[in-house]
Amino acid sequence: MPSILLTEATTAPFKSTLGRILIVEDEDLIRDTIAFTLAEEGYEVLTASDGRRGLDMLQASLGNPSSATQGAVTPIDLIILDLMLPYVNGLDLCRLMRREGNSVPILILSAKGSETDRVVGLEVGADDYLTKPFGMRELVARCRALLRRHQQFQAAPKAAMLHYQDITLYPEECRVIVRGVLVNFSPKEFKLLELFMTHPKRVWSRDQLLERIWGPDFIGESKTVDVHIRWLREKLERDPSTPEYLVTVRGFGYRFG
């Protein structure tokens, strides 16, 4: 393998403006191939071969380095995460990150390609899901799209607070209060709700929501919008089967309020 390949808790010998990517994958060949491909594209790359190591490196990226990751460079801009990992599996790692408020984009890699598996991965907070085997060109395209969308979202000006009836959203704090109770949302759920609350009464089609939240380069099925709408209703509505806030406009899409 060429010398450009990176090892655990190391960084590329240059500072890339494209972003820094952490690959958490226990299969050596897959991990090394992805690392080499992304380094060739100009990204800085970190790698970890198990979930515990990956978690340590993530903590270091938040400014809490452990003795095992001294010297790790922060921040991490994107995580490529396998699901079947030693010590800490990918789903638990993803779930823990979102619970702690870490919004870094996550691309899940998995040999499990059923709709249920993809839904579970997205539900715990992943931004995209790629089934093994996959092509390197598609992987690079998905990484670019995730990084671009995250950068655009971070750069967009945000209101100090959005309020509608008994729902209050704090964009800068990534916090939502529903009927006086703090409710946790995944990054995609939060971005959807923020968009809806910024434009109350507007009807959004699935394609418009995909372009605004997932980006024009999204590679996947439009039904992912329906899945996220269902999750939003479960967290917002008193009775999700008869929604008061997030209403379906038959033949057109969805409206908030």
N, C-alpha and C positions, 0 to 999 in steps of 0.2 A: 504494500500500500504506500503511495507517495508520502513524502515527509510533511506535506501540508496538513495531513490529518491531525486532529486534536485529541488529546486524552482527557481523562477525568480531571475536573477542577483546573483546567488550563485554558488559556485564551489565545486567540490568534495574535501573531506578532505585529499587528497593525490595528489601527482604530478605524473601524468601518462606520460609515454614516448610514448604512442600510439597516443595521440592527444586530443585536446579540441574541442568539438562539440557543436554548438548552434542549438537548436531546436526552430523554430518559428511556432507554431501551436495553433489554438484557441480551438480545441476540447480537453477538459481536459483528457479524457480517452486515446486518441491516444497519446497525448503529454507525459503523465505520463508513459504509457507503453513503448514508445520508449526510454524515459530517463532512466527508470529502466533497460531495456535490454542492452543499451549501457554502463551504469555504471557497470553492471554485467560483461561486456566484458572487462572492464578495462579502458574505456575512461572517461575523465573529461567532464561533461555535464553542459551546461547552457540552460535555457529555457526562452521563452517569449510567451505570450498568444495573442499578437497582433502585427501588423506590425510596429507601432510607437515605441513600446518597443524594438522590435527586431532591429530597425534602431538605437536607442540610444545605444544599446549594441554593435552594429557593430562599431559605432563611437568611443566607448570606446576602442574597440580592435585595433583601429588605433591610439590610444594615444590622443583622444579628448573626454574624459569622461564628460558626463553631470551630473548635480546634481542628476538625477534619477538613475544613474548607478555608483555612487561612490563605489569603491571597486571592480568593475568588473575586472577580471584578463585577460590579453592579452598574446598572440594573440589567435584568433580563427582559427582553422585549417580546419573546415568543417562546412557548414550550411545545415541543413535540413529544407526546407522551404515549408510551405503550400501556396497555391495560394489564397484561399478565406479567407482573413484576415480582421479584423476590422481596421479602420483608414488608413492604408497603405497596399494595396494588395501585394501579393507576386511578381507579374510581375513587378510592379513599383519599389519594393524594389530591385529586381534583376537588373533591368535596371539601377537604380541609382548607385548601387555598381560598375557595369562594366563601367559606364560613369566616375566614379571617379578613375578608374584604380585598383580597388580591385580585385585580381585574386583568392581569396579563393574559393575552390571548392563548388559548390551549387548542392544539390540534391533536386529536386522539388517533393513534394507530392501533388497529386490532384485526385479528383473523376472524373475529366474530362480526358477520356482516348482515345479520337479520335486522328487520325494522325495529324489533324490540331492543336489540343491543344498541342500535344507533340512538334510539329515543332515550334509553337509560344514560348513555354517555352525555347527550345534550342536556338532560335533566339535571345532572349533577354539576353542570357549569361549563362544559366544553363548548368551544365556539365552532368547531368543525370536526368531522369524523371521516377518516379515510381507511378503507378496508384493505387488508393485505390479501394478495400481492398488489402492488401499485407501481405506477411509472414515476420515475424521478421528475419528469417534466411537470406532471400533475402536482406532485408534492411541492415543487418550487413555486408553481402558480398559486397554490393555496396559501403558502407561507406569505407570498407577496400581498395577496388580497387581505389576509388577516392583519398584517402589519400596517397596510395602508388604511384600512378601516379604523383600526385602533388609534392611529396617529390623527386621523381626521376627527374622531370622536373626542380625543384629548384636547385638540386645538380649538374645537368649536366653543364659542362663548356660551356660558350657562347662566340661567337666572338663579338668583339666590334661593328661591323657593317657588314651587308650583303647588297650587291648592285647588282642589275640586271637591265640593261637598265635604265628606269626611275622610278624604285621602290627601295627604301632604307629602310631597316629594322634594328632597333636598339634593339637587344635582351635584354640588361640589362634595357632599358627604356620602353620596351613593346610599342614601337612607330614605326609607319610605315608612310613613306612619298611616296605618289603616284603622280607623275607629279607635284611635288612642293607643294602638299596639304597634310596636316596631315589627315589621315583617321583612324577612330576608328574600331577596330576589337574585336570580342568576344575572350575569352581565347582560345577556340578550333580553331577558325579561325586563330588566331595569331600563335598557335603552328603548325598548318598545313602549313601555309605560311613559317614559319621558317624552317620546315623540307624540303619543296620543294626548297627553296632558298639555303639551305645548300648542296643539292644534285641536281643541275640543270641538265636537260636532262635525269635523271633517271626516269624510268617508275615504278610507284607504283600501285599495285593492291589494291582493296578495303580492302581485308583481311590484307594486310601489313600495310595500313594506320590505320585500326582499332586497330591493335596490337601496333603500335608505338605511336598513339595519345590517343586512348581510353583505351588501355591496354589489356592484354590477358584475363582479367576477365570481359571484357565488356559483358553486357547482353542486347541485343537489336538487331535491324535489320541493315544489311549492307547498306541499303538505306540512313542511316543517313550521310554516307560519301558523297553521291551524293548531298544531301541537302546542306552540308557545302561547297562543291565545287561550287555549284550554287551561294551561298552567296559570296564566294571569288571572283568569276568572276564579280559579280555585283559591287564589290568595286575596282577591279583591271583593268578590261578591258574597253576599249573605247566602244566596242560593244560586250556585253556578248554572243550574239548569234553566233559570229564568233571570238572566243577567240584567242589572240595572245600569251598569257603567259601560261595559264593553259589549256593544250590541252588534249583531250580525245584520247587515243590510243585504238581503237576499239578491243575488245576481251582481252585486257590486263589491262587497268586501266588509270592512269593519269600521265602526264609529265609536268614539269614546264620548259619552255624555248624550 
